[in-house]
Amino acid sequence: MPNLIRNFAGVVLAAAAVASAAPVFAQTFPSRPVRMVVPYPPGGANDIVARLLSPTMSRELGQNVIVDNRGGGNTMIGSQIVATSAADGYTLLVVAAGHAINPALYKKMPFDAARDFVPVVQFGDGAYVFVAHPGAGVSTSSELIALAKAKPGQVAYASSSIGNMTHLAAELFNALAGIKMLHVPYKGGNPAMADLLAGRVQVFFSTVAVARPHLQSGKIKGLGVTTAKRTPALPTVPTIAETGLPGYAVSGWYGLVAPKGTPQAAIDKLHAAVQVALRQPEIRERLLGVGVEAVETSPAEFGKLIAADIAKWRKVVQPLNISMD
């Protein structure tokens, strides 16, 4: 009995120590620079977004927020660095929607995309735009579906690579519409767009940044944006759900996650600093320039989005038998 009492007292004292440490941590965090790991090379959308936000975050947190590019391995290298870092709020990972696709593409990963990270904040919602060459003779998603049903396997769609969002957005469209388009993969969005402009393929799920100048010049047609609501980046283009495929929604979101076990006090401070940045009109405008709409969500809401997308893309990828291992 004395041992039981001593053990119980030890548990109580340990719990009290943790509880008393939490307010101290909240007051002192951050006490040194914070690192945002971008698992892509410099210059891409993820890097641009991180560098837009870091100055305001630095000011709000009172410490430098350093952007650290660790590209390679289809984001695996940078992601593993963060997954195995101390869970103290000082090492963060910039994630995009591909973070939720990789678990379906890779049978073996050095980390678990769901369990090894906790959501901090969603930066934005990035629409893709379904575009067509004028020679395809379609102006809406419903017209494209009718064409694909009349000519099964003959409508060719481009993607910027196998297994990325421009590929899987089209395969989700195929599945929901009950059609089969021919996949023509490229090494990047610009080569894919070049062949669309030349009429070698009929359609392409493009990023807004790549498609916008050609939409404005009238060289291609916008059949619909992939998000559930219209995007201010292309305000005149309706959603795919509006124009022929109800329920279709694909978001190229961006956000921050931290290693599992990161204190809530750190997450709260980081989340608040990003929200201050996202409310600045000049930052919102520059984000729209790369096709990203600033959003305000809680860490819990961002976590639900990641979990839902992991489940959604598993269902899309499984029948395609795609493996990147």
N, C-alpha and C positions, 0 to 999 in steps of 0.2 A: 504493500500500500504506500509506504513512504516513497518508493521509486516512482510509482504512478503519479503521486502528487508532484514530485520533482519534475517529472517529464511534462506534466500538464502545465506547470508553472513556466517551464522553458519555452513551450509553444506560445503561451500567452505573451511572454516577454519578447519573443522573436517577432510576433505579430505586431506588438506595440512599437517595436523598433522600426519595422517597415512602414507602419502608418505615420510615424513621426518623421521619417526620412522623406516621405512624399512631398510635404509642403516645402522642405528645404530644397529638394531637387527642382521643384516648380519655380522657386525664386532664383536659383542660380543658373538654370539652363537658358541659353547656351553660354558656357564660359570659355569656349574656344571655337574656331571656325567649323562650319558645317560643310560637308562634302556632298554634292549631288552628282552621283555617277550616271552618266549618259551612256548606255550600252551600244552606241553608234558612233561612227566617225564624226568629226566636226562638219557643220554645214547643213545637215539634214533638219527636218522639221522638229524632231525631238530636241536637238541641240539649240535651235533657234528659240524655241519656247522656253527652255531652261535659262538661257542667257537673257531673255526678256524679263524673267521674273527675279533673277538672282539679285540685282541691285536693290530693289524694294525690299526683298526678304532680308538682305544684309542690314538695311537701315532699321527695319522693324525688330529684328532679333538682336541688334547691337553687336553682331559678329559677322565676319565675312562668310558669304555662302559661295563656295568654290565649285565651278562646273568642271567635272573630271571625265573626259571622254575615254571610254574603255570599250571600243568597238571590237567585233569579232565573234565568230561562232553563233551567228544569228541571235545576238544579244546574250548568249550564254555566259560569256566571259565576264562582262560587267555585272550581270545579275548574280552570278556566283560570288563575286567579290562582296556584294552587299549582303547576300544571304548568310555568309559566314563572318560578317563583321559584328562587332559588339552591338548589342541592342540598347544603345544609349541615346539615340536620336541624332548622332553626329555623322552618320553615313546613310544616305538615302539613295533610292533608285528611281530614275525617271522611266516610267513605263508607258507604252502605247498599247493599242488593242492587240498587237501581236503577242503580248505577254499572255493573253488568254487563249491564243491559237496554238502556241508551242506545245502545251501538254497533249494536244491531239496529234501533233506531227512527229513528236519524239517519244519513243518507247522508254528511253533511258535519258534522264536529265539529272544534272548534279545537284538539283534542289527541287523542291515542290513549289510550284508557282502559287498555289493557294495557301498551303500550310506554313511556309517558311517566311512569309511576309505579312505585314499588317498594313491596311490602307491608311494613308495620311490625308490626301486631298486629290480631287480630280481637277486638272487644269482647264480642260475644255472638251468640247464635242466636235469632232471633225467629220464632216460629211464627205462621202465620195459622190461622184456624179456619173451617171450612166449616160454615155454619149454615143452618137451614131454618125457614120459618114452619110452625107446627103444621098448618096447613091443607093443606100439601103432602102430608101423609100418609106421610112417610118418617122413619126414625130412624137409618139408616146410609147410608154411601156406596153400598153394593151395592144398597140399595132405591132410591136416587136414580137410579143407573145404569139399573135396570130400568124405572123410570118414564119416564126420558128416551128409552129405546129404544122404549117403547110409544107415546110421544107426541113424536116427533121435532120439534124446533123450537118446542115449546109450553111447555117448562119455562124460565122466565125467571130469569136470574141478574143480580144487580146488581154494579156495580163502582164504585169511587170516582173513576175517570177512565179514559179510553182509554189503553192502553199501560203502565199501572202494574201493580204486583204483584197487586192484587185482580182485575184483568182477565186477566193472563197466567196466573195460577195456575189460573183456570177454564178457559182455553183449553188448557193442558197436560192438565188433567183430561179435557176433551173428546177430545183426541187419543188419550190412553192408553186411555180407556174405549170409544172408537169411537162417541161420541154427538155430538149437536149441540144445545146449549142456546142460548136466545135472549139476546143481550147487551143489557143496559139500563144505559148509563153514567150516572153522576151527577157532581156537582161536590163531591166529598168523601165521607168515610166516614159521617158523621152523616146526611146526606140519604139515602144508600143504605140505612142501617139503618132510618131512619124508614119508608121504603116497604116494607121487608121486614116490619117490625112491623105495618104496615097490611095486609099480604097482597097488595100490588100486584106484588111479585115473590116467587118461591118460595125462592130460595137466594142466598147471598152468601159470598164468601171475605173475611171480615172480619179486621181486626186484633184481637188479644186484648183490648186496652184498650177498644175500642168495643163488642165483643160480650159481655164478661164480665158486666156487670150484668144484661143481658137473659137470659143463660143461667142466672144464679143465681135470677132471678125466675120462670123457666120460660116466658117469653114466646116464646123461640125454642129450637130444638133444635140441639145440637152433633153434626154428623155425623162430624167427624174433624178433627184438626189436621194441618197440611201437612208438618211436619218428619218426619224419618226415625224419630225416637223421640218418645215422649210428652213434653210440656213440664210442668215443675212449676207453671207459671202456670195450667194447667187440668188438674190431675192425673187427673181422672175421665174426660176425653175421650180416646178412643183415636186412633191415627193413621189417616189415610185408607188407608194401605197395609194396616193391620190389618183394616179393615172393608170391603174390596171392591176395592181397586185396588193390588195389589202393585207395588212399584217406584216408586210416586209419592212424590216428596219435593221440597218447596219451602221454602227458608229465607229469612227476611227478616233477613239478617245485618247486623252493624254492625262497622266497623273503622277503622283509620287507615292511610293510605298517605302516601308522601313523594315528592318529585320524583326522577325517575330520576338515578342517580349519587350519591345520598346515601350517605355513608360508613357502612360496616357498624357501626363503633363507635357512631355516633349511633343507628342502628336498634336495636342491642342494648340501649343505655341506655333508650331510649324504651319498648321492649318490656317490659323489666324493671319500669319504673315503673308501667305499666298493669297488669301482673300483680299487683303488690302491692295496687293498688286493687281489683282484681276478687276478691281473696281476703278482703276485709273483708265480714263477714256483713251489715252494714247496707247496704252498696252492692249486694250481691247481691239483698237483699230489695227494695230500691227499684227495681232493674232489673226484677225480676219483676213489680213493680207496673205497668210499661208493657209487659209481655209479652215481656221479653228475658231469656234465660238466659245468665248469664256462662259463658264457655268459656275454656279455655287451649289455645292452639295456637301453633306456631312461625310466624315470618314466611313460611317456605317453604310450610307447610301452608295458610296464608291465601292465598298467591299461587296455589296449585293450585285452591283453591275459586273464586277470582275467574275464573281462566282457564276452568274447567269451566262456570261459570254463563254466561260470555260465549258459549261455544259452544252451551250448551243453549237459551238464549233466542233466539239466531239461528234455530235450527231451529223454534221455536214461532212466532216473529213472521213469518218469511218467507212461509208459506202464507196468512197473514192480510192481506198487502199493507198493513200499517200503516206510515205514514211521518209523522214529526213535523216534518220540514223545512218 
